[in-house]
């Protein structure tokens, strides 16, 4: 069974009209049928919400101005996943049972919140946990909780409260998009399960969006996993990315982690980019 640790399925359906149950839209690759045909059995389906400042870069008007609007947008995506017929796994027991009984043609999801602004207050986290959100990445760009991509800074007081609430609810921490200081703050505070759902090697492609070898090693030391993104500009600095670039990042992460067991895929395919900016144009 193949696992993809990062797909913006709900966002694509609601913000761009690219429904998950139809065939992939022209120039895109992700749909239920394409994933199943490729042998994918489990996806980490995101609740991504775009802040107003990102409307232009994300080419969307589906943006939020405040936490309540972000909450409503993320809730709409939860409802979409339920309506699409995806099995939403919420416990280790459910995951283990699904893995044991999996056969080609079945597809389930674990919900991952990308950017925590839909959590209006940390005390509200239980409502998201009840909706089967099992993974939260506090950052995308800067959020009320954390510094993020292109926005240096550490965890805010609200961010520290969020991590404590996540630990109580046994929610997994996703370090992808978190600024370096926020990652350091999280390592000092966090004692729960950890991952980076879609982050490549900074040693290959410089920039704060990628992970240092030291961060990968610490994630592995804590038993976590790093997923490799298929976005062209995360794979190489210049030119068209290929699957060889994907392999290069996988191998580099595995060496930094000390074992390939700590490296997987978090393709982010169709997540704000089409097949022109990916190393593949279909999943066959």
TIRO-910572 format. One record per residue (C-alpha): x, y, z; residue number from 1. Coordinates in Angstrom, 1 decimal, decimal comma. Last residue first. Example, Ala and Ser with C-alpha at 12.3 -4.5 7.8 and 13.67 -1.06 7.14 Angstrom:
REM TIRO-910572
<xx = 13,7&yy = -1,1&zz = 7,1&n = 2> $
<xx = 12,3&yy = -4,5&zz = 7,8&n = 1> $
//
This chain:
REM TIRO-910572
<xx = 0,2&yy = 5,6&zz = -14,2&n = 284> $
<xx = 0,1&yy = 8,5&zz = -11,8&n = 283> $
<xx = 0,0&yy = 11,2&zz = -14,5&n = 282> $
<xx = 2,0&yy = 14,3&zz = -15,5&n = 281> $
<xx = 5,1&yy = 13,5&zz = -13,5&n = 280> $
<xx = 8,1&yy = 15,5&zz = -12,2&n = 279> $
<xx = 5,8&yy = 18,4&zz = -11,1&n = 278> $
<xx = 5,6&yy = 22,1&zz = -12,2&n = 277> $
<xx = 3,9&yy = 21,5&zz = -15,5&n = 276> $
<xx = 1,6&yy = 19,0&zz = -13,7&n = 275> $
<xx = -0,3&yy = 21,8&zz = -12,0&n = 274> $
<xx = 0,6&yy = 23,9&zz = -8,9&n = 273> $
<xx = -1,3&yy = 25,1&zz = -5,8&n = 272> $
<xx = -1,5&yy = 21,6&zz = -4,4&n = 271> $
<xx = -2,0&yy = 19,6&zz = -7,6&n = 270> $
<xx = 0,6&yy = 17,1&zz = -6,2&n = 269> $
<xx = 1,5&yy = 17,8&zz = -2,6&n = 268> $
<xx = 3,8&yy = 14,7&zz = -2,9&n = 267> $
<xx = 4,2&yy = 13,8&zz = 0,7&n = 266> $
<xx = 6,3&yy = 10,7&zz = 0,2&n = 265> $
<xx = 8,2&yy = 8,7&zz = 2,7&n = 264> $
<xx = 11,4&yy = 8,8&zz = 4,8&n = 263> $
<xx = 12,0&yy = 7,6&zz = 8,3&n = 262> $
<xx = 12,4&yy = 3,9&zz = 7,4&n = 261> $
<xx = 15,1&yy = 4,9&zz = 5,0&n = 260> $
<xx = 17,5&yy = 4,9&zz = 7,9&n = 259> $
<xx = 20,2&yy = 7,2&zz = 9,5&n = 258> $
<xx = 17,9&yy = 10,2&zz = 9,2&n = 257> $
<xx = 20,5&yy = 12,3&zz = 7,4&n = 256> $
<xx = 21,2&yy = 9,4&zz = 5,1&n = 255> $
<xx = 17,5&yy = 8,7&zz = 4,5&n = 254> $
<xx = 16,9&yy = 12,4&zz = 3,8&n = 253> $
<xx = 19,6&yy = 12,5&zz = 1,1&n = 252> $
<xx = 18,3&yy = 9,3&zz = -0,5&n = 251> $
<xx = 14,7&yy = 10,6&zz = -0,6&n = 250> $
<xx = 16,0&yy = 14,0&zz = -1,9&n = 249> $
<xx = 18,0&yy = 12,3&zz = -4,7&n = 248> $
<xx = 15,1&yy = 10,0&zz = -5,5&n = 247> $
<xx = 12,7&yy = 12,9&zz = -6,1&n = 246> $
<xx = 15,3&yy = 14,5&zz = -8,3&n = 245> $
<xx = 15,6&yy = 11,3&zz = -10,4&n = 244> $
<xx = 11,8&yy = 11,5&zz = -10,7&n = 243> $
<xx = 12,3&yy = 14,6&zz = -12,8&n = 242> $
<xx = 12,3&yy = 18,3&zz = -12,2&n = 241> $
<xx = 12,4&yy = 20,8&zz = -15,0&n = 240> $
<xx = 15,1&yy = 23,4&zz = -14,9&n = 239> $
<xx = 16,7&yy = 25,3&zz = -12,0&n = 238> $
<xx = 16,9&yy = 25,1&zz = -8,2&n = 237> $
<xx = 15,7&yy = 21,5&zz = -7,9&n = 236> $
<xx = 13,1&yy = 19,4&zz = -6,0&n = 235> $
<xx = 11,3&yy = 22,0&zz = -3,9&n = 234> $
<xx = 11,0&yy = 24,3&zz = -7,0&n = 233> $
<xx = 9,4&yy = 21,4&zz = -8,9&n = 232> $
<xx = 6,8&yy = 20,5&zz = -6,3&n = 231> $
<xx = 7,0&yy = 16,7&zz = -5,8&n = 230> $
<xx = 7,4&yy = 16,9&zz = -2,0&n = 229> $
<xx = 9,3&yy = 14,3&zz = 0,1&n = 228> $
<xx = 7,6&yy = 13,2&zz = 3,3&n = 227> $
<xx = 9,7&yy = 13,1&zz = 6,6&n = 226> $
<xx = 8,9&yy = 10,5&zz = 9,2&n = 225> $
<xx = 9,0&yy = 10,5&zz = 13,0&n = 224> $
<xx = 10,5&yy = 8,2&zz = 15,6&n = 223> $
<xx = 12,0&yy = 10,9&zz = 17,8&n = 222> $
<xx = 15,5&yy = 10,3&zz = 16,5&n = 221> $
<xx = 14,1&yy = 10,5&zz = 13,0&n = 220> $
<xx = 12,7&yy = 14,0&zz = 13,6&n = 219> $
<xx = 16,0&yy = 14,9&zz = 15,1&n = 218> $
<xx = 18,0&yy = 13,6&zz = 12,1&n = 217> $
<xx = 15,7&yy = 15,5&zz = 9,7&n = 216> $
<xx = 16,2&yy = 18,7&zz = 11,7&n = 215> $
<xx = 19,9&yy = 18,3&zz = 11,6&n = 214> $
<xx = 19,9&yy = 17,6&zz = 7,9&n = 213> $
<xx = 18,2&yy = 21,0&zz = 7,4&n = 212> $
<xx = 14,7&yy = 21,0&zz = 6,1&n = 211> $
<xx = 13,3&yy = 22,9&zz = 3,1&n = 210> $
<xx = 11,0&yy = 26,0&zz = 3,1&n = 209> $
<xx = 13,7&yy = 28,1&zz = 4,6&n = 208> $
<xx = 15,8&yy = 28,0&zz = 1,4&n = 207> $
<xx = 18,5&yy = 26,1&zz = -0,3&n = 206> $
<xx = 17,6&yy = 23,2&zz = -2,7&n = 205> $
<xx = 20,0&yy = 20,3&zz = -2,3&n = 204> $
<xx = 21,3&yy = 20,9&zz = 1,3&n = 203> $
<xx = 17,9&yy = 22,2&zz = 2,2&n = 202> $
<xx = 16,5&yy = 18,7&zz = 1,6&n = 201> $
<xx = 12,7&yy = 18,4&zz = 1,0&n = 200> $
<xx = 9,6&yy = 19,0&zz = 3,1&n = 199> $
<xx = 6,1&yy = 17,5&zz = 2,7&n = 198> $
<xx = 4,6&yy = 15,9&zz = 5,8&n = 197> $
<xx = 7,3&yy = 16,8&zz = 8,4&n = 196> $
<xx = 6,6&yy = 14,5&zz = 11,3&n = 195> $
<xx = 6,2&yy = 14,3&zz = 15,1&n = 194> $
<xx = 4,5&yy = 12,2&zz = 17,8&n = 193> $
<xx = 4,6&yy = 13,8&zz = 21,2&n = 192> $
<xx = 7,2&yy = 15,3&zz = 23,5&n = 191> $
<xx = 7,2&yy = 18,9&zz = 22,2&n = 190> $
<xx = 8,7&yy = 21,9&zz = 24,1&n = 189> $
<xx = 12,4&yy = 22,1&zz = 23,1&n = 188> $
<xx = 11,8&yy = 20,5&zz = 19,7&n = 187> $
<xx = 8,9&yy = 23,0&zz = 19,1&n = 186> $
<xx = 11,1&yy = 26,0&zz = 20,0&n = 185> $
<xx = 13,8&yy = 24,8&zz = 17,6&n = 184> $
<xx = 11,2&yy = 24,3&zz = 14,8&n = 183> $
<xx = 9,7&yy = 27,7&zz = 15,6&n = 182> $
<xx = 13,2&yy = 29,2&zz = 15,3&n = 181> $
<xx = 13,7&yy = 27,5&zz = 11,9&n = 180> $
<xx = 10,4&yy = 28,7&zz = 10,5&n = 179> $
<xx = 7,6&yy = 26,1&zz = 10,2&n = 178> $
<xx = 6,5&yy = 25,2&zz = 6,7&n = 177> $
<xx = 6,5&yy = 21,5&zz = 7,4&n = 176> $
<xx = 6,9&yy = 20,7&zz = 11,1&n = 175> $
<xx = 3,8&yy = 18,5&zz = 11,4&n = 174> $
<xx = 2,9&yy = 17,8&zz = 15,1&n = 173> $
<xx = 0,7&yy = 14,7&zz = 15,6&n = 172> $
<xx = -2,4&yy = 15,1&zz = 17,8&n = 171> $
<xx = -2,6&yy = 13,1&zz = 21,0&n = 170> $
<xx = -5,4&yy = 15,3&zz = 22,4&n = 169> $
<xx = -3,3&yy = 16,3&zz = 25,4&n = 168> $
<xx = -0,2&yy = 16,8&zz = 23,2&n = 167> $
<xx = -2,2&yy = 19,0&zz = 20,8&n = 166> $
<xx = -3,4&yy = 21,2&zz = 23,7&n = 165> $
<xx = 0,2&yy = 21,7&zz = 24,8&n = 164> $
<xx = 1,2&yy = 22,4&zz = 21,2&n = 163> $
<xx = -1,6&yy = 25,0&zz = 21,0&n = 162> $
<xx = -0,6&yy = 26,7&zz = 24,2&n = 161> $
<xx = 2,9&yy = 27,1&zz = 22,8&n = 160> $
<xx = 1,5&yy = 28,5&zz = 19,6&n = 159> $
<xx = -0,6&yy = 31,0&zz = 21,5&n = 158> $
<xx = 2,5&yy = 32,3&zz = 23,3&n = 157> $
<xx = 4,0&yy = 32,6&zz = 19,8&n = 156> $
<xx = 6,4&yy = 30,0&zz = 18,4&n = 155> $
<xx = 9,5&yy = 31,4&zz = 16,9&n = 154> $
<xx = 10,1&yy = 33,8&zz = 14,0&n = 153> $
<xx = 11,0&yy = 34,0&zz = 10,4&n = 152> $
<xx = 8,3&yy = 34,7&zz = 7,8&n = 151> $
<xx = 9,3&yy = 33,4&zz = 4,4&n = 150> $
<xx = 7,8&yy = 30,0&zz = 5,2&n = 149> $
<xx = 6,5&yy = 30,1&zz = 8,8&n = 148> $
<xx = 6,7&yy = 31,7&zz = 12,2&n = 147> $
<xx = 4,2&yy = 30,2&zz = 14,5&n = 146> $
<xx = 0,9&yy = 30,4&zz = 16,3&n = 145> $
<xx = -1,1&yy = 33,3&zz = 15,0&n = 144> $
<xx = 0,2&yy = 32,3&zz = 11,5&n = 143> $
<xx = 3,2&yy = 33,3&zz = 9,5&n = 142> $
<xx = 3,3&yy = 31,4&zz = 6,2&n = 141> $
<xx = 2,1&yy = 27,9&zz = 6,4&n = 140> $
<xx = 2,5&yy = 27,2&zz = 10,1&n = 139> $
<xx = 1,0&yy = 25,2&zz = 13,0&n = 138> $
<xx = 1,1&yy = 21,9&zz = 11,1&n = 137> $
<xx = -1,6&yy = 19,8&zz = 12,6&n = 136> $
<xx = -2,2&yy = 16,1&zz = 12,4&n = 135> $
<xx = -5,1&yy = 13,9&zz = 13,7&n = 134> $
<xx = -8,1&yy = 15,9&zz = 12,6&n = 133> $
<xx = -11,0&yy = 13,4&zz = 13,1&n = 132> $
<xx = -13,9&yy = 15,9&zz = 13,5&n = 131> $
<xx = -13,7&yy = 15,2&zz = 17,3&n = 130> $
<xx = -10,1&yy = 16,3&zz = 17,2&n = 129> $
<xx = -11,2&yy = 19,6&zz = 15,6&n = 128> $
<xx = -13,8&yy = 20,2&zz = 18,4&n = 127> $
<xx = -11,2&yy = 19,2&zz = 21,0&n = 126> $
<xx = -8,9&yy = 21,9&zz = 19,7&n = 125> $
<xx = -11,2&yy = 24,7&zz = 20,8&n = 124> $
<xx = -9,2&yy = 25,4&zz = 24,0&n = 123> $
<xx = -6,3&yy = 26,2&zz = 21,7&n = 122> $
<xx = -8,3&yy = 29,2&zz = 20,4&n = 121> $
<xx = -9,7&yy = 29,9&zz = 16,9&n = 120> $
<xx = -8,2&yy = 26,8&zz = 15,4&n = 119> $
<xx = -8,7&yy = 27,6&zz = 11,7&n = 118> $
<xx = -5,4&yy = 29,5&zz = 12,0&n = 117> $
<xx = -3,5&yy = 26,2&zz = 12,3&n = 116> $
<xx = -1,6&yy = 26,1&zz = 9,0&n = 115> $
<xx = -2,0&yy = 22,8&zz = 7,2&n = 114> $
<xx = -4,6&yy = 20,8&zz = 9,1&n = 113> $
<xx = -4,0&yy = 17,1&zz = 8,4&n = 112> $
<xx = -7,0&yy = 14,7&zz = 8,2&n = 111> $
<xx = -6,2&yy = 11,0&zz = 7,8&n = 110> $
<xx = -7,6&yy = 9,4&zz = 4,7&n = 109> $
<xx = -8,8&yy = 6,1&zz = 3,3&n = 108> $
<xx = -8,7&yy = 4,4&zz = -0,1&n = 107> $
<xx = -9,7&yy = 0,9&zz = -1,2&n = 106> $
<xx = -9,2&yy = -0,3&zz = -4,7&n = 105> $
<xx = -6,2&yy = -2,5&zz = -4,0&n = 104> $
<xx = -6,8&yy = -4,4&zz = -0,8&n = 103> $
<xx = -6,4&yy = -3,2&zz = 2,8&n = 102> $
<xx = -7,5&yy = -5,5&zz = 5,6&n = 101> $
<xx = -4,4&yy = -5,4&zz = 7,7&n = 100> $
<xx = -3,8&yy = -1,7&zz = 6,9&n = 99> $
<xx = -7,4&yy = -0,8&zz = 7,8&n = 98> $
<xx = -7,3&yy = -2,6&zz = 11,1&n = 97> $
<xx = -4,0&yy = -0,9&zz = 12,0&n = 96> $
<xx = -5,4&yy = 2,5&zz = 11,1&n = 95> $
<xx = -8,6&yy = 2,0&zz = 13,1&n = 94> $
<xx = -6,7&yy = 0,8&zz = 16,1&n = 93> $
<xx = -4,3&yy = 3,7&zz = 15,8&n = 92> $
<xx = -7,2&yy = 6,1&zz = 15,9&n = 91> $
<xx = -8,9&yy = 8,6&zz = 13,7&n = 90> $
<xx = -9,2&yy = 7,2&zz = 10,2&n = 89> $
<xx = -11,5&yy = 9,1&zz = 7,8&n = 88> $
<xx = -13,0&yy = 6,7&zz = 5,3&n = 87> $
<xx = -13,5&yy = 8,7&zz = 2,1&n = 86> $
<xx = -17,0&yy = 8,8&zz = 0,8&n = 85> $
<xx = -16,8&yy = 12,1&zz = -0,9&n = 84> $
<xx = -19,4&yy = 13,6&zz = 1,4&n = 83> $
<xx = -17,2&yy = 13,1&zz = 4,4&n = 82> $
<xx = -14,2&yy = 14,7&zz = 2,7&n = 81> $
<xx = -16,4&yy = 17,6&zz = 1,6&n = 80> $
<xx = -17,7&yy = 18,2&zz = 5,1&n = 79> $
<xx = -14,1&yy = 18,3&zz = 6,4&n = 78> $
<xx = -13,4&yy = 20,8&zz = 3,6&n = 77> $
<xx = -16,3&yy = 23,0&zz = 4,6&n = 76> $
<xx = -15,0&yy = 23,0&zz = 8,2&n = 75> $
<xx = -11,6&yy = 24,3&zz = 7,0&n = 74> $
<xx = -13,3&yy = 27,3&zz = 5,3&n = 73> $
<xx = -15,5&yy = 28,0&zz = 8,3&n = 72> $
<xx = -12,5&yy = 27,9&zz = 10,7&n = 71> $
<xx = -10,5&yy = 30,2&zz = 8,4&n = 70> $
<xx = -13,3&yy = 32,7&zz = 8,5&n = 69> $
<xx = -13,3&yy = 32,5&zz = 12,3&n = 68> $
<xx = -9,6&yy = 32,9&zz = 12,4&n = 67> $
<xx = -9,6&yy = 36,2&zz = 10,4&n = 66> $
<xx = -9,3&yy = 37,6&zz = 6,9&n = 65> $
<xx = -9,7&yy = 34,3&zz = 5,0&n = 64> $
<xx = -9,1&yy = 33,5&zz = 1,4&n = 63> $
<xx = -11,0&yy = 31,9&zz = -1,5&n = 62> $
<xx = -10,2&yy = 34,6&zz = -4,0&n = 61> $
<xx = -7,5&yy = 32,4&zz = -5,5&n = 60> $
<xx = -4,3&yy = 32,5&zz = -7,6&n = 59> $
<xx = -2,2&yy = 31,1&zz = -4,8&n = 58> $
<xx = 0,3&yy = 33,9&zz = -5,1&n = 57> $
<xx = -2,4&yy = 36,5&zz = -5,4&n = 56> $
<xx = -4,6&yy = 35,3&zz = -2,6&n = 55> $
<xx = -1,6&yy = 34,8&zz = -0,2&n = 54> $
<xx = -2,1&yy = 38,1&zz = 1,8&n = 53> $
<xx = -5,8&yy = 37,1&zz = 2,4&n = 52> $
<xx = -4,7&yy = 33,9&zz = 4,2&n = 51> $
<xx = -5,2&yy = 30,6&zz = 2,4&n = 50> $
<xx = -6,8&yy = 27,6&zz = 4,1&n = 49> $
<xx = -5,5&yy = 24,1&zz = 3,9&n = 48> $
<xx = -7,4&yy = 21,2&zz = 5,6&n = 47> $
<xx = -5,3&yy = 18,5&zz = 4,2&n = 46> $
<xx = -5,9&yy = 14,9&zz = 3,3&n = 45> $
<xx = -3,1&yy = 12,6&zz = 4,5&n = 44> $
<xx = -3,6&yy = 9,8&zz = 2,0&n = 43> $
<xx = -3,9&yy = 6,1&zz = 2,3&n = 42> $
<xx = -4,4&yy = 3,2&zz = -0,2&n = 41> $
<xx = -2,4&yy = 4,4&zz = -3,2&n = 40> $
<xx = -2,0&yy = 1,6&zz = -5,7&n = 39> $
<xx = -1,7&yy = 3,8&zz = -8,8&n = 38> $
<xx = -5,2&yy = 2,9&zz = -10,0&n = 37> $
<xx = -6,6&yy = 3,9&zz = -6,6&n = 36> $
<xx = -4,9&yy = 7,3&zz = -6,8&n = 35> $
<xx = -6,0&yy = 7,9&zz = -10,3&n = 34> $
<xx = -9,6&yy = 7,0&zz = -9,5&n = 33> $
<xx = -9,8&yy = 9,2&zz = -6,4&n = 32> $
<xx = -8,5&yy = 12,1&zz = -8,3&n = 31> $
<xx = -5,0&yy = 13,7&zz = -8,6&n = 30> $
<xx = -3,1&yy = 14,4&zz = -11,8&n = 29> $
<xx = -3,7&yy = 17,9&zz = -13,1&n = 28> $
<xx = -3,2&yy = 19,5&zz = -16,6&n = 27> $
<xx = -6,8&yy = 18,9&zz = -17,6&n = 26> $
<xx = -8,9&yy = 18,0&zz = -14,5&n = 25> $
<xx = -8,3&yy = 14,6&zz = -13,0&n = 24> $
<xx = -11,3&yy = 12,3&zz = -13,5&n = 23> $
<xx = -14,3&yy = 13,0&zz = -11,2&n = 22> $
<xx = -14,6&yy = 12,0&zz = -7,6&n = 21> $
<xx = -12,0&yy = 14,5&zz = -6,3&n = 20> $
<xx = -13,7&yy = 17,5&zz = -7,7&n = 19> $
<xx = -11,6&yy = 20,3&zz = -9,2&n = 18> $
<xx = -13,8&yy = 23,3&zz = -8,5&n = 17> $
<xx = -11,0&yy = 25,6&zz = -7,7&n = 16> $
<xx = -11,6&yy = 26,7&zz = -4,1&n = 15> $
<xx = -13,9&yy = 23,8&zz = -3,0&n = 14> $
<xx = -12,4&yy = 20,9&zz = -4,8&n = 13> $
<xx = -8,8&yy = 21,9&zz = -4,8&n = 12> $
<xx = -8,9&yy = 22,8&zz = -1,1&n = 11> $
<xx = -10,6&yy = 19,5&zz = -0,2&n = 10> $
<xx = -7,9&yy = 17,4&zz = -2,0&n = 9> $
<xx = -4,8&yy = 19,3&zz = -0,8&n = 8> $
<xx = -2,7&yy = 16,1&zz = -0,7&n = 7> $
<xx = 0,1&yy = 15,5&zz = 1,8&n = 6> $
<xx = 1,3&yy = 12,2&zz = 3,3&n = 5> $
<xx = 0,9&yy = 10,0&zz = 0,3&n = 4> $
<xx = 0,8&yy = 6,3&zz = 1,4&n = 3> $
<xx = 1,3&yy = 3,4&zz = -1,0&n = 2> $
<xx = 0,0&yy = 0,0&zz = 0,0&n = 1> $
//
